[in-house]
């Protein structure tokens, strides 16, 4: 495993484990998964050197936090557990109560990384960060992070907190490469951490899907899997397959390795099985050449997906045979 030294947190594994699926039913994971596979996945992650485990109070309405805590067992205080506050009425007294609820479910006296799940369009960070600062000063959390923040809002959060907001968790992959333009350079310059959620774009970067082979289930609602976007992403997927073949790897591993080749970036893919976890972690040892990274970056920047509205129109036309 490779690690990133993050102020306030210490060494953080470059490959973490996202636990949205723990306790959630959107992906078909129920009680049997929580009591069996989830525990096995976490145990194997610890064996492989994973130290970053990301959850949130809204994942399974708190069940993800509880399941993760049970799976970590006595090791829970040895790793970097990252949870998130959903910013509904994010005033200091509310923030303190919500953190206490997460800490209780996680069975932690101190949450290592506590994040604001998304920017609140009405409540400014000057208010939100006052509550987070009180948690820091009271020893309830070790570091503050944000999620889905623009660079400008990240800087505003910094100023409001009065100390570094150490991380920003954003949608980031070869298919969603916008953070390359500003968040990654900022993180490198200021010694922060960018946490990439959905680093495989819900499986798009595994190379299995195309215009004539679209997925069903929850993926079918993702605009990236619309017919036009699957056509547009084909050159990127072809390059992923080419690089994967050269390394005797799989396209998804190359997609993760590309993110890990960037400074100050960690990835937090989910895992539905121990095998998938091992597959994801193996990407940390896949060293891409500078030329391969450059070509993948160019292909990522060249991919311009169409909007969700266009995807809906295309789907209706396909059903009507037009």
C-alpha positions as CSV (number, residue, x, y, z in Angstrom):
1,X,0.0,0.0,0.0
2,X,1.1,3.6,-0.6
3,X,0.2,6.4,1.7
4,X,-0.4,10.2,1.7
5,X,0.6,12.2,4.8
6,X,-2.4,14.5,5.6
7,X,-2.1,17.2,8.3
8,X,-4.2,16.2,11.3
9,X,-4.6,12.7,10.1
10,X,-1.2,11.3,9.5
11,X,-0.7,8.5,6.9
12,X,-3.8,7.8,4.8
13,X,-3.9,4.9,2.4
14,X,-4.0,6.0,-1.3
15,X,-6.8,3.4,-1.8
16,X,-9.6,3.7,0.7
17,X,-12.9,2.0,1.0
18,X,-16.2,3.7,0.3
19,X,-19.1,2.3,2.3
20,X,-22.2,3.8,0.7
21,X,-23.4,0.3,-0.1
22,X,-23.2,-0.8,3.6
23,X,-26.8,-0.7,4.7
24,X,-28.1,0.7,1.5
25,X,-30.5,-1.1,-0.8
26,X,-30.1,1.0,-4.0
27,X,-27.5,-1.5,-5.2
28,X,-29.4,-4.6,-3.9
29,X,-27.3,-5.0,-0.7
30,X,-29.5,-6.1,2.2
31,X,-29.1,-7.5,5.7
32,X,-27.2,-10.6,4.6
33,X,-24.6,-8.5,2.9
34,X,-24.2,-6.3,6.0
35,X,-23.7,-9.3,8.3
36,X,-21.5,-11.2,6.0
37,X,-19.7,-9.7,3.0
38,X,-19.3,-6.3,4.5
39,X,-17.4,-7.7,7.5
40,X,-15.2,-9.9,5.2
41,X,-14.5,-6.9,2.9
42,X,-13.4,-4.7,5.9
43,X,-11.3,-7.4,7.4
44,X,-9.5,-8.0,4.1
45,X,-9.0,-4.3,3.6
46,X,-7.2,-4.0,6.9
47,X,-5.0,-7.0,5.9
48,X,-4.1,-5.2,2.7
49,X,-3.1,-2.0,4.5
50,X,-6.2,0.1,3.8
51,X,-6.5,2.8,6.5
52,X,-9.2,5.1,5.0
53,X,-12.8,4.2,5.4
54,X,-15.4,6.6,4.2
55,X,-19.1,6.7,5.3
56,X,-21.8,9.2,6.1
57,X,-24.8,9.7,8.3
58,X,-27.2,9.5,5.4
59,X,-25.8,6.2,4.0
60,X,-28.5,3.8,4.9
61,X,-29.8,6.5,7.4
62,X,-26.9,5.7,9.7
63,X,-26.7,2.0,9.1
64,X,-23.5,2.3,7.1
65,X,-21.7,3.9,10.1
66,X,-22.9,1.1,12.4
67,X,-22.0,-1.7,10.1
68,X,-18.6,-0.2,9.4
69,X,-17.9,0.2,13.2
70,X,-18.9,-3.4,13.8
71,X,-16.7,-4.7,11.0
72,X,-13.7,-2.7,12.2
73,X,-14.1,-3.9,15.7
74,X,-11.2,-3.0,18.0
75,X,-9.3,-1.7,15.0
76,X,-11.7,1.2,14.6
77,X,-9.6,3.6,16.6
78,X,-6.4,2.7,14.5
79,X,-7.7,3.8,11.1
80,X,-8.9,7.0,9.5
81,X,-12.7,6.8,9.6
82,X,-14.2,9.6,7.6
83,X,-17.9,10.5,8.0
84,X,-20.0,13.3,6.6
85,X,-22.6,15.7,7.9
86,X,-25.6,16.3,5.6
87,X,-26.0,20.1,5.8
88,X,-29.6,20.5,6.7
89,X,-30.0,23.3,9.2
90,X,-26.2,23.3,9.7
91,X,-26.0,25.6,12.6
92,X,-23.4,25.0,15.3
93,X,-25.7,23.3,17.9
94,X,-27.2,21.1,15.2
95,X,-23.8,20.2,13.9
96,X,-22.6,19.2,17.4
97,X,-25.7,16.9,17.9
98,X,-25.3,15.3,14.5
99,X,-21.6,14.6,15.1
100,X,-22.5,13.0,18.4
101,X,-24.9,10.7,16.6
102,X,-22.3,9.7,14.1
103,X,-19.7,9.2,16.8
104,X,-22.1,7.0,18.8
105,X,-22.9,4.8,15.8
106,X,-19.2,4.6,14.9
107,X,-18.3,3.9,18.6
108,X,-15.6,6.5,18.4
109,X,-14.7,9.2,21.0
110,X,-13.2,11.2,18.2
111,X,-14.0,11.1,14.4
112,X,-10.7,11.4,12.5
113,X,-12.2,13.2,9.5
114,X,-15.6,14.9,9.6
115,X,-16.8,16.4,6.3
116,X,-19.6,18.6,5.1
117,X,-21.4,16.4,2.6
118,X,-22.2,19.1,0.2
119,X,-22.3,22.9,0.1
120,X,-25.5,24.4,1.5
121,X,-26.8,27.1,-1.0
122,X,-28.4,29.2,1.7
123,X,-26.2,28.8,4.8
124,X,-22.7,30.2,4.3
125,X,-19.6,28.5,5.5
126,X,-19.0,31.3,8.0
127,X,-21.9,29.7,9.9
128,X,-21.2,26.0,9.2
129,X,-17.5,26.2,10.0
130,X,-18.1,27.8,13.3
131,X,-19.7,24.5,14.4
132,X,-16.9,22.5,12.9
133,X,-14.3,24.6,14.7
134,X,-16.1,24.0,18.0
135,X,-15.8,20.2,17.3
136,X,-12.1,20.6,16.5
137,X,-11.4,22.7,19.6
138,X,-13.4,20.3,21.8
139,X,-11.4,17.3,20.6
140,X,-14.5,15.6,19.0
141,X,-12.9,15.4,15.6
142,X,-9.3,15.5,14.3
143,X,-9.7,17.3,11.0
144,X,-12.4,19.0,8.9
145,X,-13.1,18.1,5.3
146,X,-15.7,19.1,2.7
147,X,-17.4,17.3,-0.2
148,X,-18.5,18.4,-3.6
149,X,-17.1,21.9,-3.0
150,X,-15.8,24.1,-5.8
151,X,-12.4,25.6,-5.3
152,X,-13.8,29.0,-4.4
153,X,-16.1,27.5,-1.8
154,X,-13.2,25.4,-0.5
155,X,-11.2,28.5,0.0
156,X,-14.2,30.2,1.7
157,X,-14.5,27.2,4.1
158,X,-10.7,27.6,4.9
159,X,-11.1,31.2,5.7
160,X,-14.2,30.6,7.9
161,X,-12.6,27.7,9.8
162,X,-9.5,29.7,10.4
163,X,-7.3,26.7,9.7
164,X,-6.9,24.3,6.8
165,X,-9.9,22.3,5.6
166,X,-7.7,19.3,4.8
167,X,-9.8,17.5,2.1
168,X,-12.4,17.8,-0.6
169,X,-14.3,14.7,-1.6
170,X,-15.5,15.1,-5.2
171,X,-16.7,13.0,-8.2
172,X,-13.5,12.4,-10.0
173,X,-12.5,9.9,-12.7
174,X,-11.3,9.7,-16.3
175,X,-15.0,10.2,-17.2
176,X,-15.4,13.2,-14.8
177,X,-12.1,14.9,-14.9
178,X,-13.0,18.5,-14.0
179,X,-11.0,18.5,-10.7
180,X,-7.8,18.3,-12.8
181,X,-8.2,22.0,-13.7
182,X,-8.2,23.5,-10.2
183,X,-8.7,21.2,-7.2
184,X,-5.7,19.0,-7.9
185,X,-3.3,21.9,-8.4
186,X,-4.6,23.6,-5.2
187,X,-4.3,20.4,-3.2
188,X,-0.7,19.9,-4.4
189,X,0.2,23.5,-3.7
190,X,-1.4,23.6,-0.2
191,X,-0.7,20.0,0.9
192,X,-4.4,19.0,1.0
193,X,-6.2,15.8,-0.1
194,X,-8.6,15.3,-3.0
195,X,-10.8,12.2,-2.3
196,X,-12.1,10.8,-5.6
197,X,-15.6,9.3,-5.2
198,X,-17.0,7.2,-8.0
199,X,-13.5,6.8,-9.4
200,X,-14.7,4.1,-11.8
201,X,-17.8,6.1,-12.9
202,X,-20.2,3.4,-11.6
203,X,-18.4,0.8,-13.7
204,X,-18.3,2.7,-17.0
205,X,-14.5,2.6,-16.9
206,X,-14.5,-1.2,-16.6
207,X,-15.0,-1.2,-20.4
208,X,-17.9,-3.6,-20.4
209,X,-20.6,-1.2,-21.7
210,X,-21.2,0.4,-25.1
211,X,-24.0,1.8,-27.2
212,X,-25.3,-1.7,-28.0
213,X,-24.7,-3.0,-24.4
214,X,-26.2,-0.6,-21.9
215,X,-26.6,-1.6,-18.2
216,X,-29.9,-1.9,-16.4
217,X,-30.7,-1.2,-12.8
218,X,-29.6,2.0,-11.1
219,X,-26.8,2.5,-13.7
220,X,-29.5,3.0,-16.3
221,X,-30.4,6.4,-14.7
222,X,-26.9,7.7,-15.0
223,X,-26.5,10.0,-18.0
224,X,-23.0,8.6,-18.6
225,X,-24.7,5.4,-19.7
226,X,-26.9,7.1,-22.3
227,X,-26.4,5.9,-25.9
228,X,-24.7,9.1,-27.0
229,X,-22.3,9.2,-24.1
230,X,-21.4,5.6,-24.6
231,X,-20.6,6.5,-28.2
232,X,-18.5,9.5,-27.1
233,X,-16.6,7.7,-24.5
234,X,-15.5,4.9,-26.8
235,X,-12.1,6.4,-27.7
236,X,-11.3,6.7,-23.9
237,X,-12.3,3.1,-23.3
238,X,-10.3,1.9,-26.3
239,X,-7.2,3.6,-24.8
240,X,-7.9,2.1,-21.4
241,X,-8.0,-1.3,-22.9
242,X,-4.8,-0.7,-24.8
243,X,-2.9,0.4,-21.7
244,X,-4.4,-2.4,-19.6
245,X,-3.2,-5.0,-22.1
246,X,0.3,-3.5,-22.0
247,X,0.4,-4.0,-18.2
248,X,-1.5,-7.3,-18.1
249,X,-4.2,-5.5,-16.1
250,X,-7.8,-4.6,-16.4
251,X,-9.2,-1.3,-17.7
252,X,-10.7,-0.4,-14.3
253,X,-7.3,-0.9,-12.6
254,X,-5.7,1.5,-15.1
255,X,-8.5,4.0,-14.4
256,X,-7.6,3.9,-10.7
257,X,-3.9,3.9,-11.4
258,X,-4.3,7.1,-13.4
259,X,-5.9,8.9,-10.4
260,X,-3.2,7.5,-8.1
261,X,-0.5,9.0,-10.5
262,X,-1.9,12.4,-9.6
263,X,-0.5,14.4,-6.6
264,X,-2.5,14.5,-3.4
265,X,-5.3,12.2,-4.7
266,X,-6.8,9.2,-3.0
267,X,-9.5,7.0,-4.3
268,X,-12.5,5.5,-2.3
269,X,-14.1,2.9,-4.6
270,X,-16.8,0.7,-3.1
271,X,-16.6,-3.1,-3.1
272,X,-19.3,-5.7,-3.3
273,X,-17.0,-8.6,-2.6
274,X,-13.6,-9.3,-1.2
275,X,-12.4,-10.1,-4.8
276,X,-13.5,-6.7,-6.0
277,X,-11.7,-5.0,-3.1
278,X,-8.5,-6.9,-3.9
279,X,-8.8,-5.9,-7.5
280,X,-9.1,-2.3,-6.6
281,X,-6.2,-2.3,-4.1
282,X,-3.9,-4.0,-6.7
283,X,-4.1,-0.8,-8.7
284,X,-1.8,0.9,-6.3
285,X,1.1,-1.2,-7.6
286,X,0.3,-0.4,-11.2
287,X,2.9,2.2,-12.3
288,X,1.9,4.0,-15.5
289,X,4.5,5.7,-17.6
290,X,4.5,9.5,-18.0
291,X,3.4,9.0,-21.6
292,X,0.5,6.8,-20.6
293,X,-0.7,9.2,-18.0
294,X,-0.5,12.1,-20.5
295,X,-2.4,10.2,-23.1
296,X,-5.1,9.2,-20.7
297,X,-5.3,12.7,-19.4
298,X,-5.8,14.0,-23.0
299,X,-8.5,11.4,-23.6
300,X,-10.3,12.3,-20.4
301,X,-10.3,16.0,-21.3
302,X,-11.5,15.2,-24.8
303,X,-14.5,13.3,-23.5
304,X,-17.4,15.8,-23.3
305,X,-20.6,14.0,-22.2
306,X,-24.0,15.3,-23.2
307,X,-26.5,16.5,-20.6
308,X,-29.0,14.5,-18.6
309,X,-31.8,16.2,-20.6
310,X,-30.3,15.1,-23.9
311,X,-29.9,11.5,-22.5
312,X,-33.6,11.4,-21.7
313,X,-34.6,12.6,-25.1
314,X,-32.4,10.0,-26.7
315,X,-34.0,7.3,-24.6
316,X,-37.5,8.4,-25.6
317,X,-36.6,8.4,-29.2
318,X,-35.1,4.9,-29.0
319,X,-38.3,3.6,-27.4
320,X,-40.3,5.2,-30.2
321,X,-38.0,3.7,-32.8
322,X,-36.9,7.1,-34.1
